[in-house]
Structures are given as C-alpha cells and as structure tokens.
C-alpha cells in the first residue's frame, strides 16, 4: 500500500451528488461530473494492509480490491484497469449499481467508515474508457462451436463475452427491442446513463458476439428449434415474474407493477415516447415495497412531477448503526440508508411531511378504494410488529391516484413458452433446476443468474455469467481456461 497511515489520516469522502433541486429536474446521473477522479487516489490510500482482505470474500466476483486500490493510490490506471477487468466484465455497471457488500466486509469497517471501494471501482472503469484501456479482445481463432444465450441482462452479457473471447461463436437473443435486459428498461437513467451500456455492447460486437433483438425464444422462435441450431444454450432470462398483492381493491385501475411503470420512463429517455402513458405528473403516488426497485419508482415519480410520493416498507425502520449481535461484521448490515431518490423526495417536499422520509416503515397494505369510475383513490394501511402482525388502532389512509407494486420477483417468466417447450424442471420456489455444473435436465442447456438463483444483485449476476461460461466451455471442449468465480450452490448474502 502506498500510504500505511492513509486510513488514519484521510477521512472517507464519497462521490458528491448534484444538488437536489438541480438533479430532480433532469434524468442525468445524480453525481457531480468530474468530481470523483480528483479525490479517488487519496480514498484508495485508505485501504489498509489488513493481512486477510475480507472484501474478497464479500465480493461474489472475487475482485482483487487491495491490488487495484494500491495501483490507484499510485495513479497507475492502466495496471488498475487490468486487475479490475481480470475479474469483472462490467465494472462501470457494478460501480454504479451494486450495493457494495465488499464495503461491509472491509476490515476498516469494524470501527471506521469503510474504504470507498465502489467509487474506486467506478473511477477505474471510467478512466479505462477515457484512456483506451478497454479495447475489444476478439479471440485469436474460432473453435467452431456455437452457443445461444437467451437474455441480455448482466448474466447473459457476461456469459456471452467470456464465451466469445474463448473462441466460440455466440448469439444473444433478447425479447426486447434493445440489448440490456433490466439494465436497459428497469434501471432509471439517473442511476446509470445508458451510454455506459451502449459502449460495452459495441465492444462485444467488435469482439464477435452477435445480437438478436425483438426475439422471444418460445414465441418468435421455437425453443426446440433454437436448441437444434446450437451446440449449447445458456438461459439467462432473469427473474421477471413479479409478485402480486392480494388485497381487496387490487382490480382497480391505476394500480400497476413497478416493471410496467419503469420501462415506460426509460423509453421516454430513449426517445421512443414523448411522455409516459403512466406518468406520475400531478398524482398522489404510493409505492408498495421498500427495496431498490421501489426507490427507483420514487426517483422517477419525483422527476415526473408527482404531487406526493410515499413508499411503504413492511419492515421496521433499521437503526443507524450495525447490530453487532444480529449482524456481526463482516456480514452486510441492515442499517438506515438514504438513497439519492429518498433525498429528492424529502427535500422537494413530496414526502408525507416536510423534511420527512418518504418511506413509512412497518406498514402493511389492507385494501384499496376507488371512485365511481373504478380508479384507485386511496390506500388503507396498518402498522405491524416484527412478525408482521397488525397493531391495534394504527390504521390510516393515504390518497393514491397511482399505486406501484414493487414487491420483488419470484422466478423466470413463463409466458413465452421457453420452459415448457424445452421441458425444463423447476424448483418449488419457482426457479429453474440445475446441477453443480450449471446444467439443466436437458442436455446442452445451461442456466445461470436470477432464473436459477432467484432475485439477486448485479454483482452476483455477472459472477454467474462468468461461471456458467466456464462450465459451457468445459462441456464443449473438455477443459476450460476461463475463471470460475462461484459455485451454483453459493448463496448471496441478504442485501
């Protein structure tokens, strides 16, 4: 490490966000452009010589965090980019979207603010593009083997890039009109501008990966037919079957799923629509679900000009500090966090009360009520205890012209017919069955990512994509030099 006392002399400094009143009026990323690089070398200096870097174990990709922290502290950006890309195909994605379990596992985090690992990663990735350290890496020769990857989210893209670089001919099939999966239409522009995604797609095209958009396997092309065309198939469709809320009044209009709402806002940013047909402008919005998807809806509704926005979280409000008994270091702690979207809702007074959090914790929806036209107008809720039991005399009513359900996902979507046409076996929890080599019950068909693991994090998605690529390469050639970062039986820590 460059400065053995850096963690004692330099305080943590995060990438600053733009002022709320500025960023809530546009769809640009929330961070101050150009403000990260001037501070990041000193922040990397805070990485201590801890002996056993628990950040390695906390990161599903096994990122070489102390190594590239040291290189960044010395401003050796080329070497840092090489070490980062050795384990992560898309660090500009994770540097913006990952909740950073590595920072929870940082040894410094035992009694001080952790190293800003996520910011350092993002800085390396952005600098690599600026300085030309991320050129296409086409294979020296082709293997003659062909592979279809179904789904173009982070799992599918990581698998495709690894397999292409190994010399196989890879085609990625995507049911939407653009590549990217939920990164394209599920992640708002203010969290990750899509030019980062476009840049990687162009890199992959230059390496030889083929892309087939607007093609739903099982509907636009038969799954069995696709299987017959290729030597192997990788299913990376994600977990897009959303969970429902079975309460009285659910049938009212104006109650929509988050993943019906967010893609329309993204299509406006893409230029496909002049305005969203599901816009929150002038409406009282209630978001049911306290996770990141709910926060994405929150930030989107603020930018669309909602009259008010309230987010319901069934869990109690966590404390500001780690509970050492329930969540000892280095596990990921459930602590109170204020995302950029929550800042915006609070400061722009769209929260239930001025300067209050837009979230209502320990809140459970009882029913919806609507007007004579069958449109939702209010939501009735009750406070609950730790076992989610209603507490007496805590009921209240919120005005609601638009209700967004952000309750998570149960497994892969089955409406296209892919699963049935291939005869794939399912787990009781709704995910696809696979063995220790990522193989399904159908010979030559593999599955990775949320479709098999269940709803998880982008860093796990990329790790699964890299791991299944090694498994497919080994299946086709008898051996593989591709890295295998994880086992399919690894389970993500709860984030």
C-alpha positions in Angstrom: 0.0 0.0 0.0 1.2 3.5 -0.8 0.4 5.2 2.5 0.5 2.9 5.5 -1.3 5.6 7.6 -3.8 6.6 5.0 -6.7 5.1 6.9 -5.8 7.1 9.9 -5.2 10.4 8.3 -7.7 10.6 5.5 -11.4 10.6 6.2 -13.9 8.8 3.9 -15.2 11.1 1.1 -17.9 9.8 -1.2 -18.6 10.9 -4.8 -20.7 14.0 -4.2 -24.2 14.2 -5.6 -25.5 17.1 -7.5 -27.9 19.5 -5.6 -31.4 18.0 -5.3 -33.1 21.0 -6.9 -30.9 20.5 -10.0 -30.8 16.8 -10.5 -34.6 16.2 -9.8 -35.3 18.3 -12.9 -33.4 16.1 -15.3 -32.5 12.4 -16.0 -28.7 12.7 -15.8 -26.8 10.7 -13.3 -27.1 12.1 -9.8 -23.3 12.5 -9.2 -21.3 15.6 -9.9 -19.5 15.1 -13.2 -15.7 15.1 -12.9 -15.7 15.2 -9.1 -14.6 11.6 -8.5 -11.1 11.5 -10.0 -9.6 14.4 -8.0 -10.4 12.6 -4.7 -10.1 9.0 -5.5 -6.4 8.4 -5.2 -6.4 9.6 -1.6 -9.5 7.5 -0.9 -7.7 4.4 -2.3 -4.9 5.2 0.1 -7.3 4.4 3.0 -7.1 0.7 2.0 -5.1 -0.8 4.9 -2.6 -3.6 5.0 -5.2 -5.8 6.7 -3.5 -9.1 6.1 -6.7 -11.0 5.3 -8.9 -8.9 2.9 -12.4 -9.9 3.8 -13.6 -7.7 0.9 -12.5 -10.6 -1.4 -14.9 -13.0 0.3 -17.7 -10.4 0.4 -17.5 -9.8 -3.4 -19.0 -12.7 -5.4 -16.6 -11.8 -8.3 -13.6 -12.1 -6.1 -12.4 -8.7 -7.1 -8.8 -8.0 -6.4 -9.7 -5.0 -4.3 -6.5 -4.3 -2.3 -4.4 -4.7 -5.5 -6.3 -2.1 -7.5 -6.7 0.2 -4.6 -2.9 0.3 -4.3 -2.5 0.9 -8.0 -5.0 3.7 -7.9 -3.3 5.3 -5.0 -0.1 5.4 -7.1 -2.2 6.6 -10.1 -1.2 3.6 -12.3 -4.5 3.5 -14.1 -3.6 1.0 -16.8 -2.5 -1.6 -14.3 -5.5 -0.9 -12.1 -7.8 -1.4 -15.1 -6.1 -4.7 -16.0 -6.6 -6.0 -12.4 -10.2 -4.9 -12.3 -11.1 -6.4 -15.6 -9.4 -9.6 -14.7 -12.4 -10.5 -12.5 -15.3 -8.2 -13.7 -16.5 -7.7 -17.2 -18.6 -4.6 -16.5 -17.1 -2.6 -13.6 -18.8 0.6 -14.7 -22.2 -1.2 -14.1 -21.3 -2.5 -10.6 -19.5 0.7 -9.7 -22.9 2.5 -10.1 -25.5 -0.2 -9.3 -24.0 -2.6 -6.8 -24.9 -2.1 -3.1 -21.2 -2.9 -2.3 -21.2 -5.9 0.0 -17.4 -5.5 -0.3 -17.5 -2.4 1.8 -19.5 -4.2 4.5 -16.6 -6.7 4.6 -13.9 -4.1 4.7 -11.7 -4.6 7.7 -11.6 -0.9 8.3 -15.4 -1.0 8.7 -15.0 -2.8 12.0 -14.7 0.6 13.7 -14.5 3.3 11.0 -16.2 4.2 7.7 -15.1 1.6 5.1 -12.9 2.3 2.1 -15.0 3.7 -0.8 -14.4 0.6 -2.8 -17.4 1.1 -5.1 -16.3 4.6 -6.0 -12.7 3.4 -6.7 -14.1 0.7 -9.0 -16.2 3.2 -10.9 -13.3 5.6 -11.3 -11.0 2.9 -12.7 -13.7 1.8 -15.2 -14.4 5.3 -16.4 -10.7 6.1 -16.6 -10.1 2.9 -18.6 -12.6 4.0 -21.2 -11.2 7.5 -21.4 -7.7 6.4 -21.8 -8.3 3.4 -24.1 -7.6 0.7 -21.6 -10.7 -1.3 -22.5 -10.3 -2.3 -26.2 -12.2 -5.2 -27.8 -10.5 -8.6 -27.2 -11.5 -10.8 -30.1 -10.3 -14.4 -30.0 -7.2 -15.4 -31.9 -9.1 -18.3 -33.5 -12.6 -19.7 -33.6 -13.4 -23.1 -32.0 -16.2 -23.9 -34.5 -18.7 -24.3 -31.6 -21.9 -22.3 -31.5 -23.8 -21.1 -28.4 -27.1 -19.3 -27.9 -27.5 -17.1 -24.9 -31.1 -16.3 -24.1 -31.4 -12.9 -22.2 -29.1 -9.9 -22.4 -29.0 -8.7 -18.8 -25.7 -8.8 -16.9 -25.6 -12.6 -16.6 -26.3 -13.1 -20.3 -23.8 -10.4 -21.4 -21.1 -11.7 -19.1 -21.5 -15.2 -20.3 -21.6 -14.1 -24.0 -18.4 -12.0 -23.6 -16.5 -14.8 -21.9 -17.5 -17.4 -24.4 -16.8 -15.2 -27.4 -13.3 -14.4 -26.0 -12.8 -18.2 -25.6 -13.3 -18.6 -29.4 -16.9 -19.7 -29.6 -19.5 -18.2 -31.9 -22.1 -16.7 -29.6 -25.5 -15.2 -30.4 -27.5 -13.4 -27.7 -31.3 -13.5 -28.0 -33.3 -10.6 -26.4 -37.1 -10.3 -26.4 -37.0 -6.5 -26.1 -36.0 -4.2 -29.0 -32.7 -3.2 -27.3 -30.0 -5.1 -25.6 -29.5 -4.8 -21.8 -32.4 -6.5 -20.0 -33.4 -4.8 -16.8 -30.3 -2.6 -17.0 -31.9 -1.1 -20.1 -35.5 -0.7 -19.1 -35.6 -1.4 -15.4 -32.7 0.9 -14.2 -33.6 4.6 -14.4 -31.3 6.8 -16.4 -30.4 8.9 -13.3 -28.8 5.8 -11.7 -26.9 4.7 -14.9 -26.9 6.6 -18.1 -27.3 4.1 -21.0 -24.2 5.2 -22.9 -22.3 3.1 -20.5 -24.3 0.1 -21.6 -24.0 1.0 -25.3 -20.2 1.2 -25.1 -20.0 -2.3 -23.8 -22.4 -3.6 -26.4 -20.2 -2.1 -29.1 -17.1 -3.6 -27.6 -18.8 -7.0 -27.6 -19.9 -6.6 -31.2 -16.3 -5.8 -32.2 -15.2 -9.0 -30.4 -17.6 -11.1 -32.5 -20.7 -11.5 -30.3 -24.0 -11.5 -32.3 -27.2 -9.9 -31.0 -30.7 -10.8 -32.0 -33.3 -8.3 -30.6 -37.1 -8.5 -30.6 -36.9 -12.2 -30.5 -38.7 -14.0 -27.7 -37.5 -17.6 -27.6 -40.5 -19.8 -27.3 -42.8 -17.4 -29.1 -40.9 -15.8 -32.1 -38.7 -18.8 -32.5 -39.3 -22.3 -31.0 -37.1 -23.3 -28.1 -36.5 -26.8 -29.5 -35.6 -25.3 -32.9 -33.1 -23.0 -31.3 -31.6 -25.8 -29.3 -31.1 -27.8 -32.5 -29.2 -24.9 -34.2 -26.6 -24.6 -31.5 -24.1 -26.8 -29.7 -25.2 -25.3 -26.3 -27.8 -22.9 -24.9 -27.4 -20.7 -21.9 -30.7 -19.5 -20.3 -30.1 -16.1 -18.6 -33.6 -14.7 -18.7 -33.6 -13.4 -15.1 -36.4 -13.5 -12.6 -39.0 -11.2 -14.1 -42.2 -12.9 -12.8 -43.4 -10.2 -10.4 -45.0 -10.8 -7.1 -48.6 -9.8 -6.6 -50.5 -8.1 -3.7 -53.7 -10.0 -3.0 -55.8 -7.4 -1.1 -59.3 -6.0 -1.7 -59.4 -3.4 -4.4 -56.4 -4.8 -6.3 -58.6 -4.8 -9.5 -58.9 -1.0 -9.6 -57.3 0.8 -12.4 -54.2 2.9 -11.5 -52.6 0.0 -9.6 -49.6 -1.1 -11.6 -46.5 -3.2 -11.3 -43.2 -1.3 -10.9 -41.8 -3.1 -14.0 -44.8 -1.8 -16.0 -44.0 1.7 -14.9 -40.2 2.0 -15.1 -39.7 0.8 -18.7 -42.1 3.5 -20.0 -40.0 6.2 -18.3 -36.8 4.7 -19.8 -38.4 4.7 -23.2 -39.1 8.4 -22.9 -35.4 8.8 -22.2 -34.6 6.6 -25.2 -36.7 8.9 -27.4 -39.4 6.3 -28.1 -42.1 8.2 -26.4 -42.7 11.9 -25.9 -44.2 11.2 -22.5 -45.0 8.2 -20.4 -48.7 7.0 -20.6 -48.3 6.0 -16.9 -46.8 9.3 -15.8 -47.0 10.3 -12.1 -47.4 14.0 -13.0 -49.8 15.8 -10.6 -50.7 12.5 -8.9 -50.5 11.2 -5.3 -48.3 8.2 -5.7 -47.9 5.3 -3.3 -45.2 2.7 -3.8 -45.7 -0.7 -2.1 -42.3 -2.2 -1.4 -39.3 -0.9 0.4 -36.4 -2.1 -1.8 -34.3 -0.6 -4.6 -37.0 -1.1 -7.2 -39.3 1.0 -5.0 -36.7 3.7 -4.7 -36.3 3.7 -8.5 -40.0 4.3 -8.8 -39.7 7.1 -6.2 -37.0 8.9 -8.0 -38.9 8.5 -11.3 -42.1 9.9 -9.8 -40.3 12.9 -8.4 -38.9 13.7 -11.8 -42.3 13.3 -13.5 -43.8 15.9 -11.1 -45.8 13.8 -8.7 -48.0 15.8 -6.2 -46.7 13.5 -3.4 -44.9 10.2 -3.2 -45.0 7.7 -0.3 -43.1 4.4 -0.1 -44.4 1.6 2.1 -41.9 -0.8 3.7 -43.3 -3.7 5.7 -40.1 -3.9 7.8 -39.4 -1.7 10.8 -37.0 1.2 10.3 -33.5 -0.1 10.9 -31.0 1.7 13.2 -28.2 4.0 12.1 -25.5 1.5 13.3 -24.8 -2.1 12.7 -26.5 -4.5 15.2 -23.4 -6.5 16.3 -25.5 -9.3 17.8 -27.7 -9.9 14.8 -25.4 -8.8 12.0 -21.8 -9.0 13.1 -19.0 -7.8 10.9 -18.3 -8.8 8.0 -22.0 -9.6 7.2 -24.0 -7.0 5.2 -25.8 -4.9 7.8 -29.4 -3.7 7.6 -29.0 -0.1 8.5 -30.9 3.1 7.8 -29.8 4.4 4.4 -31.0 7.5 2.5 -30.7 6.9 -1.2 -30.5 9.8 -3.8 -34.2 9.2 -4.6 -35.1 9.5 -0.9 -33.2 12.7 -0.6 -35.1 14.1 -3.5 -38.5 13.2 -2.2 -37.7 14.6 1.2 -36.1 17.9 0.1 -38.7 18.6 -2.6 -41.5 18.1 0.0 -43.2 15.3 -1.8 -42.9 13.2 1.4 -45.8 12.7 3.8 -44.5 15.6 5.8 -41.9 18.3 5.0 -38.3 17.2 5.7 -39.6 13.7 6.5 -38.6 10.4 4.9 -40.9 9.4 2.0 -40.9 5.9 3.5 -43.4 4.6 6.0 -41.8 1.7 7.8 -43.6 -1.3 9.4 -46.6 -0.6 7.1 -48.8 -3.2 5.6 -51.5 -2.6 2.9 -55.0 -3.6 4.0 -57.1 -2.5 0.9 -57.6 -0.1 -1.9 -60.6 2.1 -2.5 -61.6 3.8 -5.8 -64.1 6.2 -7.3 -67.2 5.5 -9.3 -65.1 5.0 -12.5 -63.2 2.2 -10.9 -59.9 4.1 -10.4 -57.9 3.9 -7.2 -58.2 6.9 -5.0 -56.9 5.8 -1.6 -54.9 3.1 0.2 -55.6 1.8 3.7 -52.7 0.6 5.7 -51.9 -0.6 9.2 -48.7 -0.7 11.2 -47.3 -4.1 12.0 -44.9 -5.6 14.5 -41.7 -7.6 13.8 -43.8 -10.7 13.0 -45.9 -8.6 10.6 -49.0 -8.7 12.8 -51.3 -5.7 12.7 -51.1 -3.3 15.7 -54.4 -2.1 17.1 -55.5 1.5 16.4 -52.7 2.2 13.9 -54.8 2.2 10.7 -54.5 5.2 8.4 -55.5 6.2 4.8 -53.3 7.7 2.1 -54.5 9.4 -1.0 -53.5 7.4 -4.0 -54.1 8.2 -7.7 -51.2 5.9 -8.8 -50.1 2.8 -6.9 -46.9 1.0 -7.9 -46.2 -2.5 -6.7 -42.5 -3.2 -6.1 -42.7 -6.5 -4.2 -39.9 -8.3 -6.0 -39.8 -11.3 -8.3 -40.4 -15.0 -7.8 -38.6 -16.5 -10.8 -38.4 -16.5 -14.6 -41.4 -15.5 -16.7 -43.2 -18.5 -18.2 -45.5 -16.7 -20.7 -43.2 -17.2 -23.7 -43.3 -21.0 -23.5 -39.5 -21.4 -23.3 -39.6 -23.5 -20.2 -42.4 -25.8 -21.3 -41.1 -26.3 -24.8 -37.7 -27.4 -23.6 -39.2 -29.5 -20.7 -37.1 -27.8 -18.1 -37.5 -28.8 -14.5 -38.5 -26.2 -11.9 -37.7 -25.8 -8.2 -40.7 -25.4 -5.8 -39.7 -21.8 -5.3 -40.2 -21.1 -9.0 -36.7 -21.1 -10.3 -35.1 -23.4 -12.8 -33.3 -26.6 -11.6 -29.6 -27.0 -12.3 -26.7 -29.2 -11.1 -23.3 -28.3 -9.9 -22.1 -27.6 -13.4 -25.0 -25.1 -14.2 -26.6 -27.8 -16.4 -30.4 -28.3 -16.6 -32.1 -31.6 -17.0 -32.0 -31.0 -20.8 -28.6 -32.0 -22.4 -26.6 -29.0 -23.6 -28.9 -26.5 -21.9 -27.5 -24.4 -19.0 -29.0 -21.8 -16.7 -27.4 -19.0 -14.7 -28.4 -15.8 -12.9 -31.7 -15.0 -11.3 -33.5 -17.5 -13.4 -31.9 -20.2 -11.3 -30.6 -18.3 -8.2 -33.7 -16.2 -7.7 -33.8 -12.4 -7.4 -30.3 -11.2 -6.5 -27.7 -8.5 -7.1 -26.0 -7.3 -10.3 -22.6 -8.4 -9.0 -24.0 -12.0 -8.5 -25.5 -11.9 -12.0 -22.1 -11.1 -13.5 -20.4 -13.7 -11.4 -22.9 -16.3 -12.5 -22.4 -15.3 -16.1 -18.7 -15.8 -15.9 -19.1 -19.1 -14.1 -21.6 -20.6 -16.5 -19.3 -19.6 -19.4 -16.5 -21.7 -17.9 -19.0 -24.6 -17.4 -20.2 -24.4 -21.1 -16.6 -24.1 -22.4 -15.6 -27.2 -20.4 -18.7 -29.0 -21.7 -17.8 -28.3 -25.3 -14.1 -28.7 -25.2 -13.3 -30.9 -22.3 -11.4 -28.2 -20.3 -11.5 -24.5 -19.8 -9.1 -21.7 -19.0 -12.0 -19.4 -18.2 -12.2 -18.4 -14.5 -14.9 -20.0 -12.3 -15.7 -17.3 -9.6 -18.5 -19.2 -7.9 -20.4 -22.4 -7.4 -24.1 -22.5 -8.3 -24.7 -23.6 -4.7 -23.2 -20.3 -3.3 -25.9 -18.2 -1.8 -25.9 -14.4 -1.8 -25.8 -12.6 1.5 -29.0 -10.7 2.1 -28.8 -7.2 0.8 
